[in-house]
Amino acid sequence: MKIVISDPKSGRSKGIEIAADAAATLVGRRIGESIEGSAFGLGGYKLKVTGGSDASGFPLNRSIQGTGKVKIMKLLAESGKRKGQYKRETARGGIIAQDTAQVNLSITEYGEKPIDEVMPPKGGKKAEGEAAPAPKEG
């Protein structure tokens, strides 16, 4: 199972592949529940389940009870050209199950370690004063 942890203060997120025993702590949780971050290497942090999807890409929907897939009617727009039109979509229940492939989590309480130690930034952004790499010839 994969988890995506987002930091609302910095706006960054990080995807982590977790082991089966850590995934077992998530099974049976609902969207909106808070969990301890120690199972994922985030000691002292509290995380909130904000969503997810199954292996087929169907999103978890908080308003659906259970763990199965259902077809729902979704309102496209409340104003404008498509006012009042509905669209039928497939979604999965708001409870995390064994066949959930990705779970989205958001940090609600921070631990002792700074977030940069726990979730180091990727090399995409260069630090201040760092020179740009030389272009490759060829």
MDAnalysis code that builds the backbone (N, CA, C; Angstrom):
import MDAnalysis as mda
import numpy as np

u = mda.Universe.empty(414, n_residues=138, atom_resindex=np.repeat(np.arange(138), 3), trajectory=True)
u.add_TopologyAttr("name", ["N", "CA", "C"] * 138)
u.add_TopologyAttr("resid", np.arange(1, 139))
u.add_TopologyAttr("resname", ["MET", "LYS", "ILE", "VAL", "ILE", "SER", "ASP", "PRO", "LYS", "SER", "GLY", "ARG", "SER", "LYS", "GLY", "ILE", "GLU", "ILE", "ALA", "ALA", "ASP", "ALA", "ALA", "ALA", "THR", "LEU", "VAL", "GLY", "ARG", "ARG", "ILE", "GLY", "GLU", "SER", "ILE", "GLU", "GLY", "SER", "ALA", "PHE", "GLY", "LEU", "GLY", "GLY", "TYR", "LYS", "LEU", "LYS", "VAL", "THR", "GLY", "GLY", "SER", "ASP", "ALA", "SER", "GLY", "PHE", "PRO", "LEU", "ASN", "ARG", "SER", "ILE", "GLN", "GLY", "THR", "GLY", "LYS", "VAL", "LYS", "ILE", "MET", "LYS", "LEU", "LEU", "ALA", "GLU", "SER", "GLY", "LYS", "ARG", "LYS", "GLY", "GLN", "TYR", "LYS", "ARG", "GLU", "THR", "ALA", "ARG", "GLY", "GLY", "ILE", "ILE", "ALA", "GLN", "ASP", "THR", "ALA", "GLN", "VAL", "ASN", "LEU", "SER", "ILE", "THR", "GLU", "TYR", "GLY", "GLU", "LYS", "PRO", "ILE", "ASP", "GLU", "VAL", "MET", "PRO", "PRO", "LYS", "GLY", "GLY", "LYS", "LYS", "ALA", "GLU", "GLY", "GLU", "ALA", "ALA", "PRO", "ALA", "PRO", "LYS", "GLU", "GLY"])
u.atoms.positions = np.array([
    [0.853, -1.168, 0.000],
    [0.000, 0.000, 0.000],
    [0.902, 1.235, 0.000],
    [0.419, 2.275, -0.622],
    [1.156, 3.528, -0.685],
    [0.398, 4.571, 0.121],
    [1.148, 5.395, 0.869],
    [0.533, 6.515, 1.564],
    [1.157, 7.797, 1.035],
    [0.348, 8.835, 0.959],
    [0.827, 10.155, 0.553],
    [0.561, 11.090, 1.724],
    [1.644, 11.601, 2.312],
    [1.546, 12.477, 3.473],
    [1.739, 13.907, 2.996],
    [0.778, 14.772, 3.315],
    [0.885, 16.173, 2.910],
    [1.073, 17.056, 4.140],
    [1.871, 18.089, 3.947],
    [2.157, 19.063, 4.997],
    [1.427, 20.349, 4.643],
    [0.375, 20.719, 5.385],
    [-0.371, 21.925, 5.033],
    [0.414, 23.222, 5.209],
    [1.434, 23.244, 6.079],
    [2.212, 24.466, 6.286],
    [3.080, 24.786, 5.080],
    [3.789, 23.783, 4.558],
    [4.701, 24.034, 3.442],
    [4.058, 23.762, 2.089],
    [2.968, 23.001, 2.066],
    [2.326, 22.675, 0.804],
    [2.962, 21.502, 0.082],
    [3.928, 20.838, 0.725],
    [4.600, 19.700, 0.102],
    [3.916, 18.392, 0.480],
    [4.143, 17.373, -0.338],
    [3.644, 16.046, -0.024],
    [4.703, 15.024, -0.413],
    [4.612, 13.855, 0.208],
    [5.589, 12.806, -0.047],
    [4.879, 11.468, -0.060],
    [5.153, 10.681, -1.083],
    [4.601, 9.342, -1.196],
    [5.562, 8.321, -0.623],
    [5.031, 7.386, 0.164],
    [5.832, 6.358, 0.803],
    [5.144, 5.014, 0.598],
    [5.912, 4.005, 0.206],
    [5.405, 2.639, 0.127],
    [5.570, 2.025, 1.512],
    [4.487, 1.485, 2.077],
    [4.565, 0.951, 3.437],
    [4.413, -0.563, 3.429],
    [4.911, -1.197, 4.482],
    [4.852, -2.649, 4.629],
    [3.439, -3.085, 5.020],
    [3.215, -4.388, 4.947],
    [1.891, -4.939, 5.224],
    [1.465, -4.717, 6.675],
    [2.408, -4.785, 7.625],
    [2.025, -4.586, 9.024],
    [1.617, -3.137, 9.299],
    [2.263, -2.173, 8.650],
    [1.873, -0.770, 8.799],
    [0.552, -0.515, 8.081],
    [0.322, -1.214, 6.971],
    [-0.943, -1.061, 6.245],
    [-2.107, -1.609, 7.063],
    [-1.836, -2.617, 7.887],
    [-2.889, -3.198, 8.719],
    [-3.419, -2.193, 9.742],
    [-2.598, -1.221, 10.132],
    [-3.069, -0.203, 11.072],
    [-4.083, 0.744, 10.421],
    [-4.059, 0.823, 9.094],
    [-4.986, 1.706, 8.382],
    [-6.306, 1.022, 8.033],
    [-6.293, -0.297, 7.870],
    [-7.495, -1.023, 7.443],
    [-8.599, -0.850, 8.485],
    [-9.771, -0.481, 8.016],
    [-10.916, -0.259, 8.886],
    [-11.089, 1.193, 9.307],
    [-10.135, 2.055, 8.979],
    [-10.247, 3.485, 9.324],
    [-11.127, 4.193, 8.304],
    [-11.794, 5.230, 8.757],
    [-12.665, 6.022, 7.882],
    [-11.966, 7.314, 7.478],
    [-12.449, 7.927, 6.410],
    [-11.969, 9.249, 6.022],
    [-12.360, 10.230, 7.130],
    [-11.391, 11.023, 7.578],
    [-11.623, 11.990, 8.637],
    [-11.077, 11.562, 9.981],
    [-10.706, 10.283, 10.142],
    [-10.151, 9.808, 11.410],
    [-8.710, 10.245, 11.566],
    [-8.280, 10.417, 12.817],
    [-6.892, 10.758, 13.127],
    [-6.160, 9.506, 13.573],
    [-4.884, 9.404, 13.195],
    [-4.062, 8.264, 13.572],
    [-2.690, 8.756, 14.013],
    [-1.966, 7.918, 14.731],
    [-0.611, 8.219, 15.157],
    [0.345, 8.000, 13.997],
    [1.342, 8.845, 13.859],
    [2.300, 8.732, 12.777],
    [3.449, 7.786, 13.060],
    [3.529, 7.239, 14.276],
    [4.656, 6.382, 14.646],
    [4.712, 5.108, 13.810],
    [3.599, 4.624, 13.294],
    [3.591, 3.421, 12.466],
    [4.282, 3.657, 11.124],
    [4.439, 4.914, 10.733],
    [5.035, 5.257, 9.446],
    [6.363, 5.983, 9.603],
    [6.958, 5.921, 10.786],
    [8.237, 6.581, 11.027],
    [8.111, 8.056, 11.348],
    [6.945, 8.486, 11.756],
    [6.709, 9.891, 12.100],
    [6.333, 9.997, 13.571],
    [7.264, 9.675, 14.453],
    [7.004, 9.699, 15.882],
    [6.608, 11.078, 16.362],
    [5.514, 11.149, 17.125],
    [5.041, 12.418, 17.660],
    [4.080, 13.153, 16.741],
    [3.953, 12.718, 15.511],
    [3.057, 13.377, 14.557],
    [1.678, 12.731, 14.612],
    [0.640, 13.521, 14.384],
    [-0.722, 13.016, 14.227],
    [-1.141, 13.290, 12.792],
    [-1.764, 12.291, 12.175],
    [-2.170, 12.376, 10.781],
    [-3.674, 12.177, 10.673],
    [-4.271, 12.818, 9.684],
    [-5.694, 12.685, 9.430],
    [-5.883, 12.054, 8.055],
    [-6.761, 11.051, 7.959],
    [-7.060, 10.405, 6.680],
    [-7.940, 11.352, 5.880],
    [-7.462, 11.754, 4.689],
    [-8.222, 12.711, 3.881],
    [-8.799, 12.101, 2.609],
    [-8.392, 10.885, 2.259],
    [-8.925, 10.259, 1.054],
    [-8.069, 9.099, 0.626],
    [-8.263, 8.679, -0.617],
    [-7.494, 7.574, -1.157],
    [-8.146, 7.037, -2.413],
    [-7.600, 5.919, -2.914],
    [-8.165, 5.272, -4.091],
    [-7.801, 3.797, -4.072],
    [-8.541, 3.012, -4.868],
    [-8.243, 1.586, -4.944],
    [-7.307, 1.316, -6.113],
    [-7.007, 0.050, -6.366],
    [-6.054, -0.321, -7.407],
    [-6.551, 0.060, -8.805],
    [-7.862, 0.173, -8.987],
    [-8.422, 0.547, -10.286],
    [-8.479, 2.055, -10.476],
    [-8.201, 2.817, -9.438],
    [-8.211, 4.267, -9.539],
    [-9.501, 4.910, -9.067],
    [-10.451, 4.129, -8.557],
    [-11.699, 4.707, -8.066],
    [-11.455, 5.365, -6.714],
    [-11.909, 6.601, -6.525],
    [-11.635, 7.324, -5.281],
    [-12.510, 6.841, -4.130],
    [-12.012, 7.030, -2.912],
    [-12.819, 6.789, -1.724],
    [-13.755, 7.975, -1.560],
    [-14.985, 7.694, -1.170],
    [-15.987, 8.742, -1.008],
    [-16.544, 8.671, 0.406],
    [-16.415, 9.753, 1.142],
    [-16.821, 9.790, 2.543],
    [-18.305, 9.491, 2.739],
    [-19.145, 9.866, 1.792],
    [-20.595, 9.721, 1.963],
    [-21.102, 8.306, 1.729],
    [-20.247, 7.410, 1.239],
    [-20.666, 6.033, 0.967],
    [-20.265, 5.152, 2.146],
    [-21.223, 4.399, 2.675],
    [-20.961, 3.491, 3.787],
    [-20.329, 2.203, 3.258],
    [-19.431, 1.599, 4.019],
    [-18.830, 0.326, 3.642],
    [-17.567, 0.506, 2.830],
    [-17.158, -0.589, 2.155],
    [-15.910, -0.582, 1.397],
    [-16.102, -0.894, -0.077],
    [-17.320, -1.215, -0.515],
    [-17.554, -1.631, -1.896],
    [-17.667, -0.477, -2.872],
    [-17.656, -0.847, -4.177],
    [-17.831, 0.138, -5.247],
    [-19.315, 0.328, -5.516],
    [-19.706, 1.564, -5.732],
    [-21.088, 1.881, -6.091],
    [-21.083, 2.981, -7.141],
    [-22.181, 3.068, -7.876],
    [-22.342, 4.149, -8.845],
    [-23.148, 5.251, -8.168],
    [-22.637, 6.478, -8.256],
    [-23.303, 7.616, -7.636],
    [-23.623, 8.652, -8.703],
    [-24.608, 9.489, -8.418],
    [-24.939, 10.593, -9.306],
    [-24.270, 11.843, -8.746],
    [-23.433, 12.465, -9.568],
    [-22.679, 13.634, -9.132],
    [-23.180, 14.859, -9.886],
    [-23.470, 15.922, -9.159],
    [-23.922, 17.174, -9.751],
    [-22.742, 17.853, -10.434],
    [-22.864, 18.133, -11.739],
    [-21.755, 18.737, -12.481],
    [-21.560, 20.199, -12.130],
    [-22.620, 20.980, -12.133],
    [-22.479, 22.405, -11.850],
    [-23.787, 22.941, -11.277],
    [-23.655, 23.898, -10.387],
    [-24.841, 24.518, -9.818],
    [-25.224, 25.783, -10.568],
    [-24.355, 26.242, -11.457],
    [-24.674, 27.417, -12.253],
    [-23.941, 27.302, -13.588],
    [-24.335, 28.131, -14.522],
    [-23.657, 28.142, -15.804],
    [-24.342, 27.276, -16.840],
    [-23.582, 26.847, -17.828],
    [-24.118, 26.142, -18.983],
    [-24.724, 24.783, -18.615],
    [-24.123, 24.090, -17.666],
    [-24.588, 22.745, -17.313],
    [-25.374, 22.741, -16.000],
    [-26.078, 23.765, -15.728],
    [-26.798, 23.902, -14.475],
    [-27.783, 22.752, -14.291],
    [-27.652, 22.079, -13.145],
    [-28.595, 21.018, -12.813],
    [-28.316, 19.682, -13.464],
    [-27.247, 19.539, -14.224],
    [-26.961, 18.259, -14.873],
    [-26.165, 17.358, -13.935],
    [-26.429, 16.064, -14.042],
    [-25.761, 15.077, -13.219],
    [-24.928, 14.142, -14.083],
    [-23.944, 13.534, -13.457],
    [-23.085, 12.572, -14.135],
    [-22.980, 11.349, -13.236],
    [-23.054, 10.154, -13.822],
    [-22.924, 8.931, -13.045],
    [-21.453, 8.561, -12.945],
    [-20.966, 8.370, -11.721],
    [-19.576, 8.001, -11.486],
    [-19.506, 6.820, -10.538],
    [-18.439, 6.050, -10.659],
    [-18.189, 4.952, -9.733],
    [-17.246, 5.444, -8.650],
    [-17.558, 5.111, -7.415],
    [-16.713, 5.470, -6.270],
    [-16.714, 4.310, -5.288],
    [-15.781, 4.347, -4.377],
    [-15.641, 3.307, -3.362],
    [-16.037, 3.906, -2.009],
    [-16.456, 3.063, -1.097],
    [-16.856, 3.500, 0.231],
    [-15.733, 4.194, 0.972],
    [-16.063, 4.952, 2.008],
    [-15.110, 5.772, 2.726],
    [-14.323, 5.056, 3.809],
    [-14.336, 3.713, 3.814],
    [-13.573, 2.943, 4.792],
    [-12.417, 2.273, 4.066],
    [-11.217, 2.356, 4.633],
    [-10.031, 1.762, 4.015],
    [-10.103, 0.243, 4.153],
    [-9.889, -0.460, 3.037],
    [-9.938, -1.921, 3.010],
    [-8.612, -2.473, 2.493],
    [-8.510, -3.792, 2.405],
    [-7.290, -4.440, 1.915],
    [-6.988, -4.064, 0.465],
    [-8.019, -3.844, -0.352],
    [-7.799, -3.535, -1.761],
    [-7.622, -2.041, -2.034],
    [-7.473, -1.236, -0.996],
    [-7.158, 0.175, -1.167],
    [-5.678, 0.282, -1.515],
    [-5.362, 0.953, -2.617],
    [-3.980, 1.040, -3.094],
    [-3.255, 2.262, -2.548],
    [-3.968, 3.355, -2.352],
    [-3.335, 4.599, -1.905],
    [-4.211, 5.263, -0.857],
    [-3.568, 5.759, 0.197],
    [-4.272, 6.493, 1.247],
    [-3.617, 7.857, 1.376],
    [-4.420, 8.909, 1.373],
    [-3.921, 10.272, 1.521],
    [-4.057, 10.691, 2.976],
    [-2.965, 11.218, 3.535],
    [-2.932, 11.653, 4.926],
    [-2.446, 13.093, 4.996],
    [-2.942, 13.834, 5.972],
    [-2.521, 15.209, 6.182],
    [-2.040, 15.352, 7.620],
    [-0.979, 16.115, 7.831],
    [-0.434, 16.312, 9.162],
    [-1.317, 17.294, 9.922],
    [-1.760, 16.887, 11.128],
    [-2.562, 17.772, 11.966],
    [-1.782, 18.269, 13.176],
    [-0.885, 17.422, 13.735],
    [-0.032, 17.823, 14.853],
    [1.399, 17.427, 14.530],
    [2.327, 18.327, 14.800],
    [3.727, 18.100, 14.477],
    [4.475, 17.536, 15.670],
    [5.493, 16.711, 15.395],
    [6.318, 16.098, 16.423],
    [7.522, 16.944, 16.756],
    [8.487, 16.319, 17.475],
    [9.684, 17.033, 17.901],
    [10.631, 17.293, 16.737],
    [10.771, 16.322, 15.844],
    [11.680, 16.484, 14.705],
    [11.093, 17.463, 13.702],
    [11.937, 18.293, 13.089],
    [11.429, 19.185, 12.035],
    [10.956, 18.372, 10.827],
    [10.019, 18.911, 10.106],
    [9.430, 18.199, 8.974],
    [10.448, 17.947, 7.868],
    [11.488, 18.805, 7.743],
    [12.506, 18.598, 6.716],
    [13.351, 17.365, 6.992],
    [13.493, 16.963, 8.247],
    [14.208, 15.735, 8.573],
    [13.355, 14.521, 8.259],
    [12.075, 14.624, 8.556],
    [11.166, 13.504, 8.357],
    [10.843, 13.320, 6.876],
    [10.565, 14.418, 6.174],
    [10.248, 14.400, 4.749],
    [11.229, 15.307, 4.022],
    [12.444, 14.816, 3.704],
    [13.420, 15.688, 3.052],
    [12.941, 16.107, 1.664],
    [13.215, 17.372, 1.276],
    [12.783, 17.832, -0.043],
    [13.575, 17.130, -1.138],
    [12.945, 16.988, -2.301],
    [13.629, 16.400, -3.457],
    [14.664, 17.374, -3.978],
    [15.526, 16.907, -4.864],
    [16.585, 17.738, -5.406],
    [16.129, 18.697, -6.484],
    [14.840, 18.835, -6.711],
    [14.334, 19.686, -7.773],
    [14.591, 21.164, -7.549],
    [14.516, 21.623, -6.315],
    [14.745, 23.033, -6.014],
    [16.184, 23.205, -5.573],
    [16.847, 24.212, -6.095],
    [18.231, 24.445, -5.681],
    [18.264, 25.421, -4.517],
    [19.220, 25.214, -3.648],
    [19.359, 26.054, -2.461],
    [19.913, 27.415, -2.864],
    [19.745, 28.395, -1.976],
    [20.251, 29.735, -2.258],
    [21.767, 29.701, -2.382],
    [22.289, 30.422, -3.356],
    [23.725, 30.499, -3.545],
    [24.296, 29.342, -4.338],
    [23.483, 28.368, -4.668],
    [23.959, 27.214, -5.412],
    [23.953, 27.553, -6.903],
    [25.007, 27.216, -7.569],
    [25.129, 27.514, -9.004],
    [24.330, 26.502, -9.818],
    [23.845, 26.937, -10.960],
    [23.126, 26.040, -11.851],
    [24.121, 25.073, -12.490],
    [23.692, 23.831, -12.755],
    [24.614, 22.865, -13.363],
    [24.998, 23.290, -14.777],
    [26.205, 22.938, -15.170],
    [26.692, 23.293, -16.511],
    [25.938, 22.478, -17.559],
    [25.618, 23.088, -18.712],
    [24.905, 22.339, -19.746],
    [25.788, 21.241, -20.330],
    [25.144, 20.138, -20.716],
    [25.879, 19.032, -21.312],
    [26.170, 19.312, -22.768],
    [27.324, 18.931, -23.187],
    [27.674, 19.098, -24.585],
    [27.515, 17.766, -25.286],
    [27.102, 17.835, -26.491],
    [27.064, 16.570, -27.197],
    [25.994, 16.501, -28.143],
])
